[in-house]
Amino acid sequence: MASGTKTESAKGSLSDYYSAAQLRMDRWTQLKSVASQLSAPQRDRTKARLIETARELVEALAPIEIYWGFPGKRGLAYLKKLLLNEDYQELSQTVVHVVRALVSGSFRRHFSDLGAEETAGTERDVFDEPEAIATARPYFEVLFVDDMTKAQEETQRKALRAMRRPDDPFVYDPIVVPSFEDGLIAVLFNHNIQSVVVRYSFGFESENKLKILQRYLARVGDEDIQEIDPIDYGPELCRLIRKVRPELDTFLVTDRSVEDIAGRDLGGCSRVFYNQEDYLELHLNMLRGVNARYQTPFFTALKEYSKQPTGVFHALPISRGKSITRSNWIRDMGEFYGMNIFLAETSATSGGLDSLLEPHGPIKKAQEAAARAFGSKFTFFATNGTSTCNKVVVQAIVRPGDIVLVDRDCHKSHHYGMVLGGAQVVYLDSYPLSEYSMYGAVPLHEIKRQLLELKAAGKLDRVRMLLLTNCTFDGIVYNVERVMEECLAIKPDLVFLWDEAWFAFARFGPTYRQRTAMNTASNLRERYRDPAYRKAYEAQQAEIAGLDDEALLGVRLMPDPDKVRIRVYATQSTHKTLTSLRQGSMIHVHDQNFKGEVEQAFHEAYMTHTSTSPNYQIIASLDVGRRQVELEGFELVQKQVEAAMAMRKAIDSHPLLQKYFKVLKVGDMVPAQYRESGIESYWDAEHGWNDIWDAWAVDEFALDATRVTVAVGHAGFDGDTFKNVELMDKYGIQINKTSRNTVLFMTNIGTSRSSVAYLIEVLVKIATELDAQYDDASSMERKAFDRRVRSLTQELPPLPDFSRFHDAFRSNDGTGTPEGNIRAAYFLAYDESKCGYFPLEDDSMEREMDAGRELVSTSFIIPYPPGFPILVPGQVISKEILRFMRALDVKEIHGYRTDLGMRVFTQDALDEQAGLTPQLARITE
């Protein structure tokens, strides 16, 4: 390890690397360069230096490669042998082969050991045709945790290879690590691992002290790795592996008697083998486990259907492509898409297919597989986006008159859902980021305050749901566990709807998973069954007895384990962050009351909003996307985060880019009072990379690293202009979200390193052009540029909070609680005679306000950017809102007509509605 430490210093600090995977690839690339130089004639002094560097790099790779099947420690042993024999030509060719195989993934298709006799004389670098890549058997690696000798490892490797059959659906290679900690490092480092075999003869502590690898142990959580009885190492390791990578199959081999292990918690392992396992049985179980995740019930059924000869006497002329192939005018569509998509296009629900509205066959199985993958009790597919998913859940749960707490700047589908459900809405204000014209998220203090006020007013029984967006468009992520726990302490049966439209990928990264709705729901159910929790709850009750509501706001409240019900829904736009065709979404359910209380209402709401002609291609893509994340989601999310971190570092560390652009750090997006960890940024020039686990474990809000917000005000651009004119029109770079002075770059599982490199190249070009333009500008042009920069970076209006609902749309029962009847306001506006208009450009609205009139919005007013409603039906218009709208200077404001002005209710309409409100309140009660 000494030489490895030396190489760390010689080749760059480990703080330069966000992940061990980046370090590994960098070391191999360096070794390739050194080996190439060694294979050419060199002067003696240069050659000696290169030999020493090569040895250092091989030693530096040793503690890394023990966790990988290719090239692995066997491959490194071969390289050491070549160095010892001074065979530098073979060394260079071998390292080139390794680097190419790692970059291209060809080692997955050509299974060989470096230097093995069976591969001697074969061509190393085989460049596969795309068809060969598509049809190759998938490859994975199996982790064995056992303290074995080299001879025992070799015997096992040969025995397992002897089990291979030509008709096996997959091919795998074994990896052996000797300790508990090494097992955890391996599953978090090596994304190729799909199965883990835990034996009974291994130690606890790893001898590998490489700091970048030790970070992985911190991600398990210190509270989970306490003193463990060696006899329980196996079950405990299985439990922790299930926690960090729940998709993996774990097999426990034990030498304990059947009587001893019967009924014990064995860590959720897939199967237990007694004493020395039978290799054939183990081989078949590993293949069966991976195959269960590989199956795609609906996609497979659709493929089979497309091969059947059918006569179509049904709807859909495009089915089988007939209306295209027989056409003289639209054949180019068939040429563009190919025939398979039309062969699979049908309105039939028979012939091996299924109905999305009443699934009993492959769609039902596909949804069950998705529930397993995403950790839910039930999962439902949607083919018309998460907007519909949100409305389905709200309509299924919310009854007219129910009080719902809603994040004010959530997606518009939630606001419309409140109208459909007839909810009494309490809007929650997020903390503002006025400097960047965006909102953060709703502080827990604000949520608790509203719940406690409703409780004091005697309305807690009417509170039905809390609706929050996680993560927000700008990447702010709630501490889901803490929000749910403290809210359930006040309202034990509160329903949570977490809009995870941008967070479907989070399930498949250990850091991100801890803040997902379904993972938290499972954890809380398990926690509340624990006798230790009951004791802690009873102790807290004694401590807080007699405290008033103001004091309770500062206490981390605990729910009553006898009363609490876990009722959680999550809606996800699968197509936004995972593999799916556009509009492919899912609803995930973990609701203890679903079967007895909600199921029928949910079914009706689902029928209301789901098409009777759903797109089968979207359903198939959801099925395939689920297969992908169960088998390689861990790898893809890891690379997605790495790409985002690389982007952050590249912009932050470039002297010219720093002049015009700023990557918003954690400290910019999350105020200090919500960051218990104290982490200010994920990377800075002075300290390098910070491990984000601490922030995600304890902070009230975390920042999703894959959402990179860049401030562009110092370049003189507003966000919308920079997005459309500079990025899209000139360079073909697509982004979605902008604010007054920022743009948002998002990485996803399809983002490549070359895409990030191209973006940096474009930003450098823009910055270079700005420099040149400023140098050539006249004094007046420079003043104009400086004024524009000042207006974009300093002269920004404060973001307005939600004002309030007008009294005509409130219960006015004397309690003073803020809920409003958004549905009544929405439909009242259908009567044009009850509405009037005011221009936004002059001060006529302010004059009316000064005269004592309350102006009330008839509709949702949504400026783009920033894209959230600053007014909703029934809301009182404030002067702050008017100032904000005028200062926005945006081209697009949904709900506002420039030719007519701001649409408001007439005073007569409000007076009439105010007279009806008490009657409506009595009816609701």
Buried (B, 14 or more C-beta within 10 A) or exposed (E): EEBBBEBBEEBEEBBBBBBBBBBBBBBBBBBBBBBBBBBEEBEEEEBEBBBEBBBBBBBBBBBBBBBBBBBBBBBBBBBBBBBEEEBBEBBBBBBBBBBBBBEBBBBBBBBBBBBEEEBEEEEBEEEBEEEEEEEBEBBBBBBBBBBBEEEEBEEBBEBBBEBEEEEBEBBBBBBBBBBBBBBBBBBBBBBBBBBBBBBBEBBBEBEBEBEBBBBBBEBBBEEBBEEBEEEBBBBBBBBBBBBBBBBBBBBBBBEBEEEEBEEEEBBBBBBBBEEEBEEEEBBEBBBEBBEEBBBBBBBBBBBBBBEEEBEBEEEBEBBBBEBBEEEEEEEEBBEEEEBEBBBBBBBBBEEBBBBBBEBEBBBBBBBBBBBBBBBBBBBBBBBBBBBBBBBBBBBBBBEEBBBBBBBBBBBBBBBBBBBBBBBBBBBBBBBBBBBBBBBBBBBBBBBBBBBBBBBBBEBBEBBBBBBBBBBBBBBBBBBBBBBBBBBBBBBBBBBBBBBBBBBBBBBBBBBBBBBBBBBBBBBBBEBBEEEEBBEBBEEBEEEEEEEEBEEBBEBEBBBBBEEBBBBBBBBBBBBBBBBBBEBBBBBBBBBBBBEEBBBEBBBEBBEEBBEEEBBBBBBBBBBBBBBBBBBBBBBBBBBBBBBBBBBBBBBBEBEBBBEBBBBBBBBBBBBEEBBBBEBBBBBBEEEBBBBBBBBBBBBBBBBBBBBBBBBBBBBBBBBBBBBBEBBEEEBEBEBEBBBBBBBBBBBBBEBEEEEBEBBBEBBBEBBEEBEEEEEEEEEEEEEEBEEBBEBBBEEBBEBBBBBBBBBBBBBEBEBEBBBBBBBBBBEBBEEEEBBBEBEBEEEEBBEBBEEEEBBBBBBBBBBBBBBBBBBBBBBBBBBBBBBBBEBBEBEEBEBBEEEEBBBBBBBEBBEBBBEEBEEBBEEBE
